[in-house]
């Protein structure tokens, strides 16, 4: 869903949605020693910086939020942000934080139910 430096250590981290529990999960990547990210550290939770995926948000079902997309940092705080299309056609912007999906702002209050993409 989104790769960016969520925890501020210089390595890319992975935020993704799981439909099993309708949650967003955060997998922390490991620095590669050359200023980048060890790609294998993003492949599995066990190979990540902490060895587990952390809960990043709840209530993210496909039924209520059919389209969710990550973006680079939009707000200038260094943390990647997210856009969501809700089931009722509302488009919301989420300013993510180091620990979660953050608060949302309604950008469009409806009418996007049948759209396949935005951004």
Phi and psi restraints in degrees (range 20) as a CNS / XPLOR table:
assign (resid 1 and name C) (resid 2 and name N)
       (resid 2 and name CA) (resid 2 and name C) 1.0 -157.0 20.0 2
assign (resid 2 and name N) (resid 2 and name CA)
       (resid 2 and name C) (resid 3 and name N) 1.0 138.6 20.0 2
assign (resid 2 and name C) (resid 3 and name N)
       (resid 3 and name CA) (resid 3 and name C) 1.0 -124.7 20.0 2
assign (resid 3 and name N) (resid 3 and name CA)
       (resid 3 and name C) (resid 4 and name N) 1.0 127.2 20.0 2
assign (resid 3 and name C) (resid 4 and name N)
       (resid 4 and name CA) (resid 4 and name C) 1.0 -173.9 20.0 2
assign (resid 4 and name N) (resid 4 and name CA)
       (resid 4 and name C) (resid 5 and name N) 1.0 170.3 20.0 2
assign (resid 4 and name C) (resid 5 and name N)
       (resid 5 and name CA) (resid 5 and name C) 1.0 -82.6 20.0 2
assign (resid 5 and name N) (resid 5 and name CA)
       (resid 5 and name C) (resid 6 and name N) 1.0 89.6 20.0 2
assign (resid 5 and name C) (resid 6 and name N)
       (resid 6 and name CA) (resid 6 and name C) 1.0 -76.3 20.0 2
assign (resid 6 and name N) (resid 6 and name CA)
       (resid 6 and name C) (resid 7 and name N) 1.0 -43.1 20.0 2
assign (resid 6 and name C) (resid 7 and name N)
       (resid 7 and name CA) (resid 7 and name C) 1.0 -89.5 20.0 2
assign (resid 7 and name N) (resid 7 and name CA)
       (resid 7 and name C) (resid 8 and name N) 1.0 -3.1 20.0 2
assign (resid 7 and name C) (resid 8 and name N)
       (resid 8 and name CA) (resid 8 and name C) 1.0 81.1 20.0 2
assign (resid 8 and name N) (resid 8 and name CA)
       (resid 8 and name C) (resid 9 and name N) 1.0 18.2 20.0 2
assign (resid 8 and name C) (resid 9 and name N)
       (resid 9 and name CA) (resid 9 and name C) 1.0 -95.8 20.0 2
assign (resid 9 and name N) (resid 9 and name CA)
       (resid 9 and name C) (resid 10 and name N) 1.0 3.5 20.0 2
assign (resid 9 and name C) (resid 10 and name N)
       (resid 10 and name CA) (resid 10 and name C) 1.0 93.4 20.0 2
assign (resid 10 and name N) (resid 10 and name CA)
       (resid 10 and name C) (resid 11 and name N) 1.0 -11.7 20.0 2
assign (resid 10 and name C) (resid 11 and name N)
       (resid 11 and name CA) (resid 11 and name C) 1.0 -100.2 20.0 2
assign (resid 11 and name N) (resid 11 and name CA)
       (resid 11 and name C) (resid 12 and name N) 1.0 149.0 20.0 2
assign (resid 11 and name C) (resid 12 and name N)
       (resid 12 and name CA) (resid 12 and name C) 1.0 -70.7 20.0 2
assign (resid 12 and name N) (resid 12 and name CA)
       (resid 12 and name C) (resid 13 and name N) 1.0 142.9 20.0 2
assign (resid 12 and name C) (resid 13 and name N)
       (resid 13 and name CA) (resid 13 and name C) 1.0 -121.0 20.0 2
assign (resid 13 and name N) (resid 13 and name CA)
       (resid 13 and name C) (resid 14 and name N) 1.0 157.7 20.0 2
assign (resid 13 and name C) (resid 14 and name N)
       (resid 14 and name CA) (resid 14 and name C) 1.0 -113.0 20.0 2
assign (resid 14 and name N) (resid 14 and name CA)
       (resid 14 and name C) (resid 15 and name N) 1.0 124.3 20.0 2
assign (resid 14 and name C) (resid 15 and name N)
       (resid 15 and name CA) (resid 15 and name C) 1.0 -109.8 20.0 2
assign (resid 15 and name N) (resid 15 and name CA)
       (resid 15 and name C) (resid 16 and name N) 1.0 127.9 20.0 2
assign (resid 15 and name C) (resid 16 and name N)
       (resid 16 and name CA) (resid 16 and name C) 1.0 -143.9 20.0 2
assign (resid 16 and name N) (resid 16 and name CA)
       (resid 16 and name C) (resid 17 and name N) 1.0 160.6 20.0 2
assign (resid 16 and name C) (resid 17 and name N)
       (resid 17 and name CA) (resid 17 and name C) 1.0 -101.5 20.0 2
assign (resid 17 and name N) (resid 17 and name CA)
       (resid 17 and name C) (resid 18 and name N) 1.0 137.3 20.0 2
assign (resid 17 and name C) (resid 18 and name N)
       (resid 18 and name CA) (resid 18 and name C) 1.0 -114.1 20.0 2
assign (resid 18 and name N) (resid 18 and name CA)
       (resid 18 and name C) (resid 19 and name N) 1.0 128.0 20.0 2
assign (resid 18 and name C) (resid 19 and name N)
       (resid 19 and name CA) (resid 19 and name C) 1.0 -80.5 20.0 2
assign (resid 19 and name N) (resid 19 and name CA)
       (resid 19 and name C) (resid 20 and name N) 1.0 -13.7 20.0 2
assign (resid 19 and name C) (resid 20 and name N)
       (resid 20 and name CA) (resid 20 and name C) 1.0 -60.7 20.0 2
assign (resid 20 and name N) (resid 20 and name CA)
       (resid 20 and name C) (resid 21 and name N) 1.0 -42.6 20.0 2
assign (resid 20 and name C) (resid 21 and name N)
       (resid 21 and name CA) (resid 21 and name C) 1.0 -125.6 20.0 2
assign (resid 21 and name N) (resid 21 and name CA)
       (resid 21 and name C) (resid 22 and name N) 1.0 9.9 20.0 2
assign (resid 21 and name C) (resid 22 and name N)
       (resid 22 and name CA) (resid 22 and name C) 1.0 54.4 20.0 2
assign (resid 22 and name N) (resid 22 and name CA)
       (resid 22 and name C) (resid 23 and name N) 1.0 42.0 20.0 2
assign (resid 22 and name C) (resid 23 and name N)
       (resid 23 and name CA) (resid 23 and name C) 1.0 -119.0 20.0 2
assign (resid 23 and name N) (resid 23 and name CA)
       (resid 23 and name C) (resid 24 and name N) 1.0 160.3 20.0 2
assign (resid 23 and name C) (resid 24 and name N)
       (resid 24 and name CA) (resid 24 and name C) 1.0 -96.5 20.0 2
assign (resid 24 and name N) (resid 24 and name CA)
       (resid 24 and name C) (resid 25 and name N) 1.0 137.6 20.0 2
assign (resid 24 and name C) (resid 25 and name N)
       (resid 25 and name CA) (resid 25 and name C) 1.0 -120.9 20.0 2
assign (resid 25 and name N) (resid 25 and name CA)
       (resid 25 and name C) (resid 26 and name N) 1.0 150.4 20.0 2
assign (resid 25 and name C) (resid 26 and name N)
       (resid 26 and name CA) (resid 26 and name C) 1.0 -118.3 20.0 2
assign (resid 26 and name N) (resid 26 and name CA)
       (resid 26 and name C) (resid 27 and name N) 1.0 123.8 20.0 2
assign (resid 26 and name C) (resid 27 and name N)
       (resid 27 and name CA) (resid 27 and name C) 1.0 -112.6 20.0 2
assign (resid 27 and name N) (resid 27 and name CA)
       (resid 27 and name C) (resid 28 and name N) 1.0 117.3 20.0 2
assign (resid 27 and name C) (resid 28 and name N)
       (resid 28 and name CA) (resid 28 and name C) 1.0 -83.7 20.0 2
assign (resid 28 and name N) (resid 28 and name CA)
       (resid 28 and name C) (resid 29 and name N) 1.0 124.1 20.0 2
assign (resid 28 and name C) (resid 29 and name N)
       (resid 29 and name CA) (resid 29 and name C) 1.0 -80.1 20.0 2
assign (resid 29 and name N) (resid 29 and name CA)
       (resid 29 and name C) (resid 30 and name N) 1.0 158.7 20.0 2
assign (resid 29 and name C) (resid 30 and name N)
       (resid 30 and name CA) (resid 30 and name C) 1.0 -98.2 20.0 2
assign (resid 30 and name N) (resid 30 and name CA)
       (resid 30 and name C) (resid 31 and name N) 1.0 139.3 20.0 2
assign (resid 30 and name C) (resid 31 and name N)
       (resid 31 and name CA) (resid 31 and name C) 1.0 -61.6 20.0 2
assign (resid 31 and name N) (resid 31 and name CA)
       (resid 31 and name C) (resid 32 and name N) 1.0 146.3 20.0 2
assign (resid 31 and name C) (resid 32 and name N)
       (resid 32 and name CA) (resid 32 and name C) 1.0 -94.1 20.0 2
assign (resid 32 and name N) (resid 32 and name CA)
       (resid 32 and name C) (resid 33 and name N) 1.0 0.3 20.0 2
assign (resid 32 and name C) (resid 33 and name N)
       (resid 33 and name CA) (resid 33 and name C) 1.0 87.9 20.0 2
assign (resid 33 and name N) (resid 33 and name CA)
       (resid 33 and name C) (resid 34 and name N) 1.0 -7.0 20.0 2
assign (resid 33 and name C) (resid 34 and name N)
       (resid 34 and name CA) (resid 34 and name C) 1.0 -120.4 20.0 2
assign (resid 34 and name N) (resid 34 and name CA)
       (resid 34 and name C) (resid 35 and name N) 1.0 19.8 20.0 2
assign (resid 34 and name C) (resid 35 and name N)
       (resid 35 and name CA) (resid 35 and name C) 1.0 88.1 20.0 2
assign (resid 35 and name N) (resid 35 and name CA)
       (resid 35 and name C) (resid 36 and name N) 1.0 6.9 20.0 2
assign (resid 35 and name C) (resid 36 and name N)
       (resid 36 and name CA) (resid 36 and name C) 1.0 -121.5 20.0 2
assign (resid 36 and name N) (resid 36 and name CA)
       (resid 36 and name C) (resid 37 and name N) 1.0 -154.3 20.0 2
assign (resid 36 and name C) (resid 37 and name N)
       (resid 37 and name CA) (resid 37 and name C) 1.0 -121.3 20.0 2
assign (resid 37 and name N) (resid 37 and name CA)
       (resid 37 and name C) (resid 38 and name N) 1.0 138.0 20.0 2
assign (resid 37 and name C) (resid 38 and name N)
       (resid 38 and name CA) (resid 38 and name C) 1.0 -72.2 20.0 2
assign (resid 38 and name N) (resid 38 and name CA)
       (resid 38 and name C) (resid 39 and name N) 1.0 108.7 20.0 2
assign (resid 38 and name C) (resid 39 and name N)
       (resid 39 and name CA) (resid 39 and name C) 1.0 -58.0 20.0 2
assign (resid 39 and name N) (resid 39 and name CA)
       (resid 39 and name C) (resid 40 and name N) 1.0 -42.7 20.0 2
assign (resid 39 and name C) (resid 40 and name N)
       (resid 40 and name CA) (resid 40 and name C) 1.0 -58.3 20.0 2
assign (resid 40 and name N) (resid 40 and name CA)
       (resid 40 and name C) (resid 41 and name N) 1.0 -24.5 20.0 2
assign (resid 40 and name C) (resid 41 and name N)
       (resid 41 and name CA) (resid 41 and name C) 1.0 -69.5 20.0 2
assign (resid 41 and name N) (resid 41 and name CA)
       (resid 41 and name C) (resid 42 and name N) 1.0 -17.2 20.0 2
assign (resid 41 and name C) (resid 42 and name N)
       (resid 42 and name CA) (resid 42 and name C) 1.0 -93.7 20.0 2
assign (resid 42 and name N) (resid 42 and name CA)
       (resid 42 and name C) (resid 43 and name N) 1.0 -8.4 20.0 2
assign (resid 42 and name C) (resid 43 and name N)
       (resid 43 and name CA) (resid 43 and name C) 1.0 -73.2 20.0 2
assign (resid 43 and name N) (resid 43 and name CA)
       (resid 43 and name C) (resid 44 and name N) 1.0 -37.8 20.0 2
assign (resid 43 and name C) (resid 44 and name N)
       (resid 44 and name CA) (resid 44 and name C) 1.0 -140.3 20.0 2
assign (resid 44 and name N) (resid 44 and name CA)
       (resid 44 and name C) (resid 45 and name N) 1.0 153.7 20.0 2
assign (resid 44 and name C) (resid 45 and name N)
       (resid 45 and name CA) (resid 45 and name C) 1.0 -60.5 20.0 2
assign (resid 45 and name N) (resid 45 and name CA)
       (resid 45 and name C) (resid 46 and name N) 1.0 -42.1 20.0 2
assign (resid 45 and name C) (resid 46 and name N)
       (resid 46 and name CA) (resid 46 and name C) 1.0 -61.4 20.0 2
assign (resid 46 and name N) (resid 46 and name CA)
       (resid 46 and name C) (resid 47 and name N) 1.0 -31.3 20.0 2
assign (resid 46 and name C) (resid 47 and name N)
       (resid 47 and name CA) (resid 47 and name C) 1.0 -87.2 20.0 2
assign (resid 47 and name N) (resid 47 and name CA)
       (resid 47 and name C) (resid 48 and name N) 1.0 -1.4 20.0 2
assign (resid 47 and name C) (resid 48 and name N)
       (resid 48 and name CA) (resid 48 and name C) 1.0 -78.2 20.0 2
assign (resid 48 and name N) (resid 48 and name CA)
       (resid 48 and name C) (resid 49 and name N) 1.0 176.5 20.0 2
assign (resid 48 and name C) (resid 49 and name N)
       (resid 49 and name CA) (resid 49 and name C) 1.0 -57.1 20.0 2
assign (resid 49 and name N) (resid 49 and name CA)
       (resid 49 and name C) (resid 50 and name N) 1.0 -40.7 20.0 2
assign (resid 49 and name C) (resid 50 and name N)
       (resid 50 and name CA) (resid 50 and name C) 1.0 -101.4 20.0 2
assign (resid 50 and name N) (resid 50 and name CA)
       (resid 50 and name C) (resid 51 and name N) 1.0 -10.6 20.0 2
assign (resid 50 and name C) (resid 51 and name N)
       (resid 51 and name CA) (resid 51 and name C) 1.0 82.7 20.0 2
assign (resid 51 and name N) (resid 51 and name CA)
       (resid 51 and name C) (resid 52 and name N) 1.0 0.4 20.0 2
assign (resid 51 and name C) (resid 52 and name N)
       (resid 52 and name CA) (resid 52 and name C) 1.0 -146.0 20.0 2
assign (resid 52 and name N) (resid 52 and name CA)
       (resid 52 and name C) (resid 53 and name N) 1.0 158.9 20.0 2
assign (resid 52 and name C) (resid 53 and name N)
       (resid 53 and name CA) (resid 53 and name C) 1.0 -92.2 20.0 2
assign (resid 53 and name N) (resid 53 and name CA)
       (resid 53 and name C) (resid 54 and name N) 1.0 131.9 20.0 2
assign (resid 53 and name C) (resid 54 and name N)
       (resid 54 and name CA) (resid 54 and name C) 1.0 -95.7 20.0 2
assign (resid 54 and name N) (resid 54 and name CA)
       (resid 54 and name C) (resid 55 and name N) 1.0 147.0 20.0 2
assign (resid 54 and name C) (resid 55 and name N)
       (resid 55 and name CA) (resid 55 and name C) 1.0 -68.1 20.0 2
assign (resid 55 and name N) (resid 55 and name CA)
       (resid 55 and name C) (resid 56 and name N) 1.0 131.4 20.0 2
assign (resid 55 and name C) (resid 56 and name N)
       (resid 56 and name CA) (resid 56 and name C) 1.0 -115.4 20.0 2
assign (resid 56 and name N) (resid 56 and name CA)
       (resid 56 and name C) (resid 57 and name N) 1.0 -15.4 20.0 2
assign (resid 56 and name C) (resid 57 and name N)
       (resid 57 and name CA) (resid 57 and name C) 1.0 179.1 20.0 2
assign (resid 57 and name N) (resid 57 and name CA)
       (resid 57 and name C) (resid 58 and name N) 1.0 154.0 20.0 2
assign (resid 57 and name C) (resid 58 and name N)
       (resid 58 and name CA) (resid 58 and name C) 1.0 -123.4 20.0 2
assign (resid 58 and name N) (resid 58 and name CA)
       (resid 58 and name C) (resid 59 and name N) 1.0 163.5 20.0 2
assign (resid 58 and name C) (resid 59 and name N)
       (resid 59 and name CA) (resid 59 and name C) 1.0 79.7 20.0 2
assign (resid 59 and name N) (resid 59 and name CA)
       (resid 59 and name C) (resid 60 and name N) 1.0 29.2 20.0 2
assign (resid 59 and name C) (resid 60 and name N)
       (resid 60 and name CA) (resid 60 and name C) 1.0 -105.7 20.0 2
assign (resid 60 and name N) (resid 60 and name CA)
       (resid 60 and name C) (resid 61 and name N) 1.0 48.9 20.0 2
assign (resid 60 and name C) (resid 61 and name N)
       (resid 61 and name CA) (resid 61 and name C) 1.0 -69.1 20.0 2
assign (resid 61 and name N) (resid 61 and name CA)
       (resid 61 and name C) (resid 62 and name N) 1.0 151.9 20.0 2
assign (resid 61 and name C) (resid 62 and name N)
       (resid 62 and name CA) (resid 62 and name C) 1.0 -66.0 20.0 2
assign (resid 62 and name N) (resid 62 and name CA)
       (resid 62 and name C) (resid 63 and name N) 1.0 -30.0 20.0 2
assign (resid 62 and name C) (resid 63 and name N)
       (resid 63 and name CA) (resid 63 and name C) 1.0 -66.2 20.0 2
assign (resid 63 and name N) (resid 63 and name CA)
       (resid 63 and name C) (resid 64 and name N) 1.0 -41.6 20.0 2
assign (resid 63 and name C) (resid 64 and name N)
       (resid 64 and name CA) (resid 64 and name C) 1.0 -88.9 20.0 2
assign (resid 64 and name N) (resid 64 and name CA)
       (resid 64 and name C) (resid 65 and name N) 1.0 -26.0 20.0 2
assign (resid 64 and name C) (resid 65 and name N)
       (resid 65 and name CA) (resid 65 and name C) 1.0 -132.7 20.0 2
assign (resid 65 and name N) (resid 65 and name CA)
       (resid 65 and name C) (resid 66 and name N) 1.0 82.2 20.0 2
assign (resid 65 and name C) (resid 66 and name N)
       (resid 66 and name CA) (resid 66 and name C) 1.0 -66.5 20.0 2
assign (resid 66 and name N) (resid 66 and name CA)
       (resid 66 and name C) (resid 67 and name N) 1.0 -24.6 20.0 2
assign (resid 66 and name C) (resid 67 and name N)
       (resid 67 and name CA) (resid 67 and name C) 1.0 -134.0 20.0 2
assign (resid 67 and name N) (resid 67 and name CA)
       (resid 67 and name C) (resid 68 and name N) 1.0 124.5 20.0 2
assign (resid 67 and name C) (resid 68 and name N)
       (resid 68 and name CA) (resid 68 and name C) 1.0 -135.2 20.0 2
assign (resid 68 and name N) (resid 68 and name CA)
       (resid 68 and name C) (resid 69 and name N) 1.0 130.7 20.0 2
assign (resid 68 and name C) (resid 69 and name N)
       (resid 69 and name CA) (resid 69 and name C) 1.0 -137.9 20.0 2
assign (resid 69 and name N) (resid 69 and name CA)
       (resid 69 and name C) (resid 70 and name N) 1.0 141.4 20.0 2
assign (resid 69 and name C) (resid 70 and name N)
       (resid 70 and name CA) (resid 70 and name C) 1.0 -91.1 20.0 2
assign (resid 70 and name N) (resid 70 and name CA)
       (resid 70 and name C) (resid 71 and name N) 1.0 153.8 20.0 2
assign (resid 70 and name C) (resid 71 and name N)
       (resid 71 and name CA) (resid 71 and name C) 1.0 -134.9 20.0 2
assign (resid 71 and name N) (resid 71 and name CA)
       (resid 71 and name C) (resid 72 and name N) 1.0 163.4 20.0 2
assign (resid 71 and name C) (resid 72 and name N)
       (resid 72 and name CA) (resid 72 and name C) 1.0 -61.3 20.0 2
assign (resid 72 and name N) (resid 72 and name CA)
       (resid 72 and name C) (resid 73 and name N) 1.0 173.8 20.0 2
assign (resid 72 and name C) (resid 73 and name N)
       (resid 73 and name CA) (resid 73 and name C) 1.0 -58.0 20.0 2
assign (resid 73 and name N) (resid 73 and name CA)
       (resid 73 and name C) (resid 74 and name N) 1.0 122.8 20.0 2
assign (resid 73 and name C) (resid 74 and name N)
       (resid 74 and name CA) (resid 74 and name C) 1.0 -99.7 20.0 2
assign (resid 74 and name N) (resid 74 and name CA)
       (resid 74 and name C) (resid 75 and name N) 1.0 -28.6 20.0 2
assign (resid 74 and name C) (resid 75 and name N)
       (resid 75 and name CA) (resid 75 and name C) 1.0 -95.1 20.0 2
assign (resid 75 and name N) (resid 75 and name CA)
       (resid 75 and name C) (resid 76 and name N) 1.0 -7.2 20.0 2
assign (resid 75 and name C) (resid 76 and name N)
       (resid 76 and name CA) (resid 76 and name C) 1.0 87.7 20.0 2
assign (resid 76 and name N) (resid 76 and name CA)
       (resid 76 and name C) (resid 77 and name N) 1.0 8.9 20.0 2
assign (resid 76 and name C) (resid 77 and name N)
       (resid 77 and name CA) (resid 77 and name C) 1.0 -94.2 20.0 2
assign (resid 77 and name N) (resid 77 and name CA)
       (resid 77 and name C) (resid 78 and name N) 1.0 1.1 20.0 2
assign (resid 77 and name C) (resid 78 and name N)
       (resid 78 and name CA) (resid 78 and name C) 1.0 86.4 20.0 2
assign (resid 78 and name N) (resid 78 and name CA)
       (resid 78 and name C) (resid 79 and name N) 1.0 0.9 20.0 2
assign (resid 78 and name C) (resid 79 and name N)
       (resid 79 and name CA) (resid 79 and name C) 1.0 -110.5 20.0 2
assign (resid 79 and name N) (resid 79 and name CA)
       (resid 79 and name C) (resid 80 and name N) 1.0 129.8 20.0 2
assign (resid 79 and name C) (resid 80 and name N)
       (resid 80 and name CA) (resid 80 and name C) 1.0 -59.8 20.0 2
assign (resid 80 and name N) (resid 80 and name CA)
       (resid 80 and name C) (resid 81 and name N) 1.0 143.2 20.0 2
assign (resid 80 and name C) (resid 81 and name N)
       (resid 81 and name CA) (resid 81 and name C) 1.0 -110.4 20.0 2
assign (resid 81 and name N) (resid 81 and name CA)
       (resid 81 and name C) (resid 82 and name N) 1.0 179.6 20.0 2
assign (resid 81 and name C) (resid 82 and name N)
       (resid 82 and name CA) (resid 82 and name C) 1.0 -139.1 20.0 2
assign (resid 82 and name N) (resid 82 and name CA)
       (resid 82 and name C) (resid 83 and name N) 1.0 152.0 20.0 2
assign (resid 82 and name C) (resid 83 and name N)
       (resid 83 and name CA) (resid 83 and name C) 1.0 -120.2 20.0 2
assign (resid 83 and name N) (resid 83 and name CA)
       (resid 83 and name C) (resid 84 and name N) 1.0 142.9 20.0 2
assign (resid 83 and name C) (resid 84 and name N)
       (resid 84 and name CA) (resid 84 and name C) 1.0 -135.7 20.0 2
assign (resid 84 and name N) (resid 84 and name CA)
       (resid 84 and name C) (resid 85 and name N) 1.0 142.0 20.0 2
assign (resid 84 and name C) (resid 85 and name N)
       (resid 85 and name CA) (resid 85 and name C) 1.0 -107.3 20.0 2
assign (resid 85 and name N) (resid 85 and name CA)
       (resid 85 and name C) (resid 86 and name N) 1.0 116.5 20.0 2
assign (resid 85 and name C) (resid 86 and name N)
       (resid 86 and name CA) (resid 86 and name C) 1.0 -83.7 20.0 2
assign (resid 86 and name N) (resid 86 and name CA)
       (resid 86 and name C) (resid 87 and name N) 1.0 162.1 20.0 2
assign (resid 86 and name C) (resid 87 and name N)
       (resid 87 and name CA) (resid 87 and name C) 1.0 -57.9 20.0 2
assign (resid 87 and name N) (resid 87 and name CA)
       (resid 87 and name C) (resid 88 and name N) 1.0 -31.7 20.0 2
assign (resid 87 and name C) (resid 88 and name N)
       (resid 88 and name CA) (resid 88 and name C) 1.0 -82.9 20.0 2
assign (resid 88 and name N) (resid 88 and name CA)
       (resid 88 and name C) (resid 89 and name N) 1.0 4.4 20.0 2
assign (resid 88 and name C) (resid 89 and name N)
       (resid 89 and name CA) (resid 89 and name C) 1.0 91.9 20.0 2
assign (resid 89 and name N) (resid 89 and name CA)
       (resid 89 and name C) (resid 90 and name N) 1.0 2.5 20.0 2
assign (resid 89 and name C) (resid 90 and name N)
       (resid 90 and name CA) (resid 90 and name C) 1.0 -77.8 20.0 2
assign (resid 90 and name N) (resid 90 and name CA)
       (resid 90 and name C) (resid 91 and name N) 1.0 138.9 20.0 2
assign (resid 90 and name C) (resid 91 and name N)
       (resid 91 and name CA) (resid 91 and name C) 1.0 -106.6 20.0 2
assign (resid 91 and name N) (resid 91 and name CA)
       (resid 91 and name C) (resid 92 and name N) 1.0 129.5 20.0 2
assign (resid 91 and name C) (resid 92 and name N)
       (resid 92 and name CA) (resid 92 and name C) 1.0 -124.8 20.0 2
assign (resid 92 and name N) (resid 92 and name CA)
       (resid 92 and name C) (resid 93 and name N) 1.0 147.1 20.0 2
assign (resid 92 and name C) (resid 93 and name N)
       (resid 93 and name CA) (resid 93 and name C) 1.0 -107.3 20.0 2
assign (resid 93 and name N) (resid 93 and name CA)
       (resid 93 and name C) (resid 94 and name N) 1.0 131.9 20.0 2
assign (resid 93 and name C) (resid 94 and name N)
       (resid 94 and name CA) (resid 94 and name C) 1.0 -113.5 20.0 2
assign (resid 94 and name N) (resid 94 and name CA)
       (resid 94 and name C) (resid 95 and name N) 1.0 119.8 20.0 2
assign (resid 94 and name C) (resid 95 and name N)
       (resid 95 and name CA) (resid 95 and name C) 1.0 -85.8 20.0 2
assign (resid 95 and name N) (resid 95 and name CA)
       (resid 95 and name C) (resid 96 and name N) 1.0 103.0 20.0 2
assign (resid 95 and name C) (resid 96 and name N)
       (resid 96 and name CA) (resid 96 and name C) 1.0 -71.2 20.0 2
assign (resid 96 and name N) (resid 96 and name CA)
       (resid 96 and name C) (resid 97 and name N) 1.0 160.3 20.0 2
assign (resid 96 and name C) (resid 97 and name N)
       (resid 97 and name CA) (resid 97 and name C) 1.0 -124.1 20.0 2
assign (resid 97 and name N) (resid 97 and name CA)
       (resid 97 and name C) (resid 98 and name N) 1.0 177.9 20.0 2
assign (resid 97 and name C) (resid 98 and name N)
       (resid 98 and name CA) (resid 98 and name C) 1.0 -66.0 20.0 2
assign (resid 98 and name N) (resid 98 and name CA)
       (resid 98 and name C) (resid 99 and name N) 1.0 -23.0 20.0 2
assign (resid 98 and name C) (resid 99 and name N)
       (resid 99 and name CA) (resid 99 and name C) 1.0 -114.0 20.0 2
assign (resid 99 and name N) (resid 99 and name CA)
       (resid 99 and name C) (resid 100 and name N) 1.0 -5.3 20.0 2
assign (resid 99 and name C) (resid 100 and name N)
       (resid 100 and name CA) (resid 100 and name C) 1.0 -173.2 20.0 2
assign (resid 100 and name N) (resid 100 and name CA)
       (resid 100 and name C) (resid 101 and name N) 1.0 179.8 20.0 2
assign (resid 100 and name C) (resid 101 and name N)
       (resid 101 and name CA) (resid 101 and name C) 1.0 -70.1 20.0 2
assign (resid 101 and name N) (resid 101 and name CA)
       (resid 101 and name C) (resid 102 and name N) 1.0 -13.5 20.0 2
assign (resid 101 and name C) (resid 102 and name N)
       (resid 102 and name CA) (resid 102 and name C) 1.0 77.7 20.0 2
assign (resid 102 and name N) (resid 102 and name CA)
       (resid 102 and name C) (resid 103 and name N) 1.0 -174.1 20.0 2
assign (resid 102 and name C) (resid 103 and name N)
       (resid 103 and name CA) (resid 103 and name C) 1.0 -86.2 20.0 2
assign (resid 103 and name N) (resid 103 and name CA)
       (resid 103 and name C) (resid 104 and name N) 1.0 158.7 20.0 2
assign (resid 103 and name C) (resid 104 and name N)
       (resid 104 and name CA) (resid 104 and name C) 1.0 -115.9 20.0 2
assign (resid 104 and name N) (resid 104 and name CA)
       (resid 104 and name C) (resid 105 and name N) 1.0 157.0 20.0 2
assign (resid 104 and name C) (resid 105 and name N)
       (resid 105 and name CA) (resid 105 and name C) 1.0 -127.1 20.0 2
assign (resid 105 and name N) (resid 105 and name CA)
       (resid 105 and name C) (resid 106 and name N) 1.0 128.5 20.0 2
assign (resid 105 and name C) (resid 106 and name N)
       (resid 106 and name CA) (resid 106 and name C) 1.0 -75.5 20.0 2
assign (resid 106 and name N) (resid 106 and name CA)
       (resid 106 and name C) (resid 107 and name N) 1.0 122.0 20.0 2
assign (resid 106 and name C) (resid 107 and name N)
       (resid 107 and name CA) (resid 107 and name C) 1.0 -95.5 20.0 2
assign (resid 107 and name N) (resid 107 and name CA)
       (resid 107 and name C) (resid 108 and name N) 1.0 -42.6 20.0 2
assign (resid 107 and name C) (resid 108 and name N)
       (resid 108 and name CA) (resid 108 and name C) 1.0 -130.6 20.0 2
assign (resid 108 and name N) (resid 108 and name CA)
       (resid 108 and name C) (resid 109 and name N) 1.0 126.7 20.0 2
assign (resid 108 and name C) (resid 109 and name N)
       (resid 109 and name CA) (resid 109 and name C) 1.0 -86.6 20.0 2
assign (resid 109 and name N) (resid 109 and name CA)
       (resid 109 and name C) (resid 110 and name N) 1.0 12.1 20.0 2
assign (resid 109 and name C) (resid 110 and name N)
       (resid 110 and name CA) (resid 110 and name C) 1.0 154.6 20.0 2
assign (resid 110 and name N) (resid 110 and name CA)
       (resid 110 and name C) (resid 111 and name N) 1.0 172.7 20.0 2
assign (resid 110 and name C) (resid 111 and name N)
       (resid 111 and name CA) (resid 111 and name C) 1.0 95.3 20.0 2
assign (resid 111 and name N) (resid 111 and name CA)
       (resid 111 and name C) (resid 112 and name N) 1.0 -0.5 20.0 2
assign (resid 111 and name C) (resid 112 and name N)
       (resid 112 and name CA) (resid 112 and name C) 1.0 -104.7 20.0 2
assign (resid 112 and name N) (resid 112 and name CA)
       (resid 112 and name C) (resid 113 and name N) 1.0 19.1 20.0 2
assign (resid 112 and name C) (resid 113 and name N)
       (resid 113 and name CA) (resid 113 and name C) 1.0 -55.6 20.0 2
assign (resid 113 and name N) (resid 113 and name CA)
       (resid 113 and name C) (resid 114 and name N) 1.0 -37.9 20.0 2
assign (resid 113 and name C) (resid 114 and name N)
       (resid 114 and name CA) (resid 114 and name C) 1.0 -99.1 20.0 2
assign (resid 114 and name N) (resid 114 and name CA)
       (resid 114 and name C) (resid 115 and name N) 1.0 9.5 20.0 2
assign (resid 114 and name C) (resid 115 and name N)
       (resid 115 and name CA) (resid 115 and name C) 1.0 -81.9 20.0 2
assign (resid 115 and name N) (resid 115 and name CA)
       (resid 115 and name C) (resid 116 and name N) 1.0 147.3 20.0 2
assign (resid 115 and name C) (resid 116 and name N)
       (resid 116 and name CA) (resid 116 and name C) 1.0 -101.7 20.0 2
assign (resid 116 and name N) (resid 116 and name CA)
       (resid 116 and name C) (resid 117 and name N) 1.0 -17.3 20.0 2
assign (resid 116 and name C) (resid 117 and name N)
       (resid 117 and name CA) (resid 117 and name C) 1.0 -157.7 20.0 2
assign (resid 117 and name N) (resid 117 and name CA)
       (resid 117 and name C) (resid 118 and name N) 1.0 158.3 20.0 2
assign (resid 117 and name C) (resid 118 and name N)
       (resid 118 and name CA) (resid 118 and name C) 1.0 -156.6 20.0 2
assign (resid 118 and name N) (resid 118 and name CA)
       (resid 118 and name C) (resid 119 and name N) 1.0 168.6 20.0 2
